[in-house]
Amino acid sequence: MLLSFDLFTAATAWLLFYIYRITEIEQAELSFKGNFFLGLIVLPVLWIFLYTIQGTYHNVLRLYRIKSLKLTFFGSLIGCLLIFFVFLLNDFVNNYTQLYTLFFLFLGLHFSLTIIPRMIYTTWHVKRIHAGKFGFNTIIIGGNDKAVNILDEIKKLKQNPGYKFIGYVNINGNDFKLDDKLPYLGKIDRISEIVSTNSIDEVIIALESSEHEKLKDILANLASCNVKIGVIPDAYDLLAGQVQMNSIFGALLLNITPTTMPDWQFSTKRILDIFLSLIAILLLTPVYLFLAILVKTSSKGPVFFSQERVGIHGKPFRIFKFRTMYVNAEKDGPQLSSSNDSRITKIGKFLRKTRLDEFPQFWNVLKGDMSLVGPRPERQFYIDQIAEKDPQYLYLHKVRPGITSWGQVKFGYAENVEQMVERMKYDLLYIRNMSLALDLKIMFYTIAIIFKGTGK
């Protein structure tokens, strides 16, 4: 709905601006020429593209009025600057006063026309939340006194904060003090199944002081779930550097965020993934053909190797690579490769050292299974073993896996589960410091490895 409003207001702002420019600045008879119709078609599309990068359409149902006002103002300012100086700077003007007048008129028109329907929509939606007509499916983890207190505190608020409580999950199997208030959904070890079955949007973690050591495992169990996580303030010292203070209509909770990367960078990251992958597939077609011939002639078997891996939010997908091993290399079950692995073909060793075997994964990036940069995806067989040693590994499922990663650059291929755990530390560091600048740094390191052939 917001997208339709934005298309209409962008076109209307351009129409009014054009009329003023022709009649007041150029002092000419109003006529709609080719430039007008070009702007009427192109500019609204450019505005939608800008708002998409900005993250305006991400989690629209969670928009509130202050955020909507901020997004609209900065989006309008940046968009008007770009459009004005790229497309309109050479327009006919007698002096700089007229130039400034045109700019501020364009900014004022676009901002005013855009903010009105957005505020109407946001206000209407917020009122629905406050009235309890709309809410996000929520569960409480914990059945103790703190769980009871936080539930009572939220329910006593004059305005509904948007929580639609579905039930609660028990932590230690002893506390059931929420039984008379909420349905009991099961124990914490079934949290992924509970979240999926009940379409849960939000989770509130209520821990007693004696249970704080369990927080790490609880968060690890939630890592593969696409939910918003809040925790009561007492747990702040355990989550330093990973939380954001967030007061929700009077109920003070800590909003746990897996990464500090802002929405506009996430959107830009995905756009870059698509654009660079398309360019890579087109430009590298001769390389693909050459490598395909090398793989096919080096040993019997298909050119490409496909295998199921686990991606964002624990969803499985099929990854594609150039085949680097002999056929039936895992006839005795899943096995990790080593430096002197006899299963690897001669061409395969070269492809692995230069990372050229990963090139078909640009297709995975286009499909949305992967990103250019992100933690390397693993098989469920090994994920279970790694998570048993360190549950933090499940945090890696909070983001799209990547063709290359900080772990791949710094550590390389892992030859056993212990090395996987070691490599995981680099990927966790990446997630907690994600940025476009870091992605570019990792890509440059990867390109250096490709040309030097120093990959492990």
N, C-alpha and C positions, 0 to 999 in steps of 0.2 A: 504494500500500500504506500509506504514512504517513497519507494522508487517512482511510482506513478505520479505522486505529488511533485517530486523533484523534477521530473521531466517536464511537467506542465508549467511549474513556476520558472524554470530556466528559460523556457520558450517565451513565456509572458514577459519576463524581465528583458530579454533581448528585443522583443517587439516594442516595448515602451521606450527603451534606450534608443532604438533606431529612429523612432518617431521624433524624439526630442532632438537628436543629433541633426536630422535632416531639416527640421522646421526652425529650430532655435540657433544652432551653431552654423550650419551651412546656409540658412536663410533661403532654402529652396522649396519648390513645390513637392509635397510628399508623394513619393512614388516608390513602389517596392521592386527593387532590382535584384539581379542575380546574387549579390553579396548578402542581401537580407535573407533569401531562402537558403543559401549555403549555411549561414550562421544559425538559422532556425533548425536545421537538421544536425549540424556538426556540434554546436555548442552544448546542447542538452546531453549528448552522448559523452562529451568530454567532462561535463560536470558529474555525471554518474560514475565515470571512471575515477575521477578524483575522490569522490565520496567513498567509493569502494576501497581505494587505497587507504583512505583515512580511517576506515573501520566503522563507518556510520551504519552500515547494514549488518554488522556483526552483533548478534544478540540483541536484536531490535526490541524484543519483549522485555529486556532489562533496562531499557532507556528510562531516564528520569529527566525532569525539566532542566535542571542546571547542566547536566551533561549534554542534552540536546542543544541548549543555547550555546555552550562552548564549542561543540562540534560544528554548528552552523556558522558561527562567527569566524572561526579560524579557517574553515573550509571555504567560506565566501571570500575572505581576505586573500588567501593564497591563490584561489581560482581566478579572482578578478585581476590580480597582479599578473598572473601568467597569460590570461586571455587578452588583457588590455595591451600589455607590452609586446606580445607576440603577434597579435592580429590587428590591433587598433591604433598602434602608436603612430602610424603613417597617415592617419585620417586627417582631413582638412581642418586646421585650427589656425586662428589668427594670432594667438599668443598662448603662453603657458598657463594663464589663468583659465582659459577654456579647456586646456588639457586636464588640469586638476579637477575642474568642474565635471568633466565627462567621467573621469575615474571615480570620483566619490558618488556621482549619480548612479553609475553602474553598480558600485558596491552597495549603495543604499537600497536600490531597487531589488537587487538579487537577494540580499540578506533579508529584507523586510518580507518579500513575497515567499521566501523559503521558510522562514521561521514561523510564520503564522500557521500554516497547515501542520507543521511538525509539532508545534506547541499544543494545538488542538488535539492532535492524535495522541501525543504523549500524556496530556492531562486526562483525556478520556480513559486511556489504558491504566494510568496510575489510580484513578478513581475506582476502576473495576477491581484493582488489586486491593485497595483499601476497604472496599465493600465486601471483599471475600468472594467475588464472582469469578476471579481468576487467580490462580496460584501455581507455584512450582512444587511438584511432588517432592516431599522432604521426609527424611528419616532421621532419627536420633540414634547415635551409637552410644550406648550406655543405659543402664537401668538403675542408676544410683540416685542419691539425693540431689546432686548437681544436675542430673538429667531432668528430674522433676522440677527443680527451681527454674531452669532455663525455659522449659515448656510453659510453666505458669507465668513467667515474666513476659514471654512473647504473647501469650493469649490475653494478658491483661492490658496490652497496649490498645490505645483508643483506635488506632488505625492498623488494619491488618498489614503486616510487612511483606506478605506474599508467600508465606509458607503454607503449603497444604500438607499437613502431617499424615503420612500413610501408616506409620508404625515405628517401632524401635527395634534395634539389634542389641543383643546382650554381649557383653565383653567377657566376663569371667564365669558365667553360668550360675551366679549366685544372686545378683541383684535383679529383682523383677518389680521394682517400685513403680514402674510406669504401666503395669498391667491394667489398672483401672482407668487409665487415661488414653492409652494407645494400644493397637494390636501388636502382639509379639510376632516378629517376622523370622527369628532364628538367631543363630550365633554368628560371631564375627568371621569365622572361617568360611561362611557361605555368602559373604558380602557381595561378591561379584554377581552371583546368581540372583540375589535379592534385588540389587540395583537394576539388573536387566529385566527381571520379571515384572517389577513394579514401575518401570519407566521413571526412575528416580532422577530428579534434576539437582537436588541439593542434599548435603549431608552435614549434620551438626554433631560434632564430637564432644561429648560431655564426660570428662575424666575426673576422678577423685585424685588427690595429691599422691596417693599410694599407687595409682595406676599410670602415672606419667611415663614410666619406662616402656609401656605398651604402645605409646603413640607412634613410634617409628614403624612398628609392624602393622598398625592399623592403616597408616598412610600408604605403606607399601601394598597392602591388600586393595586399597582404593585406587592405586596408580593406573590400572588399566580401565577404570571407569570414567566416563566423560561426565563428571559431576562437579559442582561448585562445593568447596569444603570450607566450613567454618568451625572454629574451635573457641571455647570460652577462654578469657584472658589469662587464667592461671597457667596455661601451658605456653605462654609467650617465650619464656627463657629456653624452651626446648626447640623452638622454631625460629630463632634469630636469623635474620637474613632471608627467610623464605616466606614471610607473611606480610600482610598489609593491614593496618588498622582500618576497621570499617564499622561505623555505627549505623545500624539498620533500624531507623525509626525508633531509637531508644534502646534496642537490644544490642549491647556491645559484644561484638564477635570479632575474631581475627580471621580474616579471609586468606586462606592458604593459596598461594600462587606458585606453580612449578617453575615459572620463568618470569623475569622482569621485562621481557620484550613487549613493547607497546603494540596495540592493535594495528597501527598503520605499518609497522615493520613486518608483522605477520602477513598482512595483505600484500605488501611489496615483495616479500620473500616468495610467496606463491606465484605472483605475476612473473618474477624473475625466473622461477623454476620452469614455468611454461615457455617463456620466451627463449631462454638459453637452451632448453632441451630441444625445441623446434629447430633453432639455429644449428645445434650440434648434430642432430639427425640429418639435416640437409647437407651441411658442409662435410660431414664425416662419412657420407655414403661410400665414396671410393675406399676409405679405410675399412669400413664394414665389409665390403666385398673382398678386399685383400685378406683380411683376417679370417673371413669365412673360408676362403680357399686354403689358407694355411692350416686351419683347424681340421677341415675335411680331409686334406691329403696327409696329415700327420698321423692319423689313426682312424680306425673304423668307428662309426657312430655319427650321431647328429652334430650339426654345427653349434646349436644352442643347447644350453642346459637350463632346465626349469625345476624349481623346487619351492615348496610351500614355506613361507616365513611368516612371522608375526609382526604386524605393523601397529599403527597408532590405535590406542584404546584396545589393544589386544586382538584386533581383527586380522585374520589370516589373509594372505595374498600370495600370488605366485611371482617369484622373482626370476629374471632372465639374465643369463650370463653366457659368454662364449665358453664352450666346454673346454676344460683344462685337464680333465682326467680321462682315463680309459673307461670304456663302458662297463657297467656293473661294479664300479669302484666301491660301492657300499652294499655288496651282496650279503655281507655278514652283519649289517646294521649300521646306524649312523656312526661316522668316524670323522674326527677333525684331521686336517692335513698338517704335515710337519715340513720342515725345511728339506729333508731328504726323503720325501714320500715317494715311493716307487709307483704309486698310482697316478702321479702327475706326468703328463706327456712332456716331451722336450719343448714343444711350442707352448704348452701350458705353463711351464716355468717362466718363460719369457713374458707371457701375458700377465701372470701374477705379479712379477716384479715391476712391470710398467703400469699395472692396474688396467690394462686394455681389456681384460676379460669382463670388466664392469660396464663397458660402454653400452651394451643393450639395455641397461637399466634406465636410460633416458626415456624409454617407452613407459617404464613403471612410474617415472616422474610425471609424464604427461597424463597418465591415467589417474594420478592423485594418490597412488599407493606409497610413493616415496617423495623425498625432496632431494635437491642436489647435495645439501649438507644436513646431516643428522646422524644419530647413533645407528650403527650397522644392525640390520634386522637379523634375528637368529631363529632357529627352529625351536618349536615348543619342547622338544626332547632335551635341549641344552638349557633352555630358559628355566625349566623345572629344577635342574641341577644347580644353576647359578643362584636362583632365588632362594634355594635351601641354604646356601652358604652366606648369601647377603641379599635380603629382601629388597634392598634399595634398587636392585636392578630393574624392578618393575616400573620405577619412575621413568625409565627410558621410553615407555609406551605412551607418555604424555604428549609426545611430538611425533611427527612423521619420521620414519627412518630415512637414512640418506645413502647416496652413492658413495660419498666420502664422509669422514667424521674426524673429530679431534682425536678420538681413540685410534683410528686407522693411521692417521698422520704420525702420532707420537709413539704408537705401540706396534701397529701392523696387524697381520693375521695372528689369531690366537691358536696355539697348538693343543691346549687342554683347558679344562674348566677354570683352573687356578689363574691362568693367563687371561681368560675372559673376565674374571672378577677384577684383575688388575687394570685391564683396558676400560672396564666400566667406569672407573674413577674419573678418567678423562672425559667420558661422555656425560657423566653427571655434572662435572664442572662446566661443560659446554651448555647444558640445559639451564643451569642457574645463572649463566652469563650470556645468554643468547642475544645476538645483535647482528645486524647486516654487516657491520664492520668485521666481526669475528668470522662470519661466513665467508667473506671475501678473503680473509687471511688464510683460512683453511683451504679454500680453493686454490690459492696461489701455491701453498705448500704441496698440494696434491699434483698440480701441474708440474712442479719441480721434480716430484718423485717419478712422474710419467716420463719425463725427458732424461732423467738420470738413471732410471731403472733401478732404484735403490729400495723399492718396496719389499717389506718382509712378508 
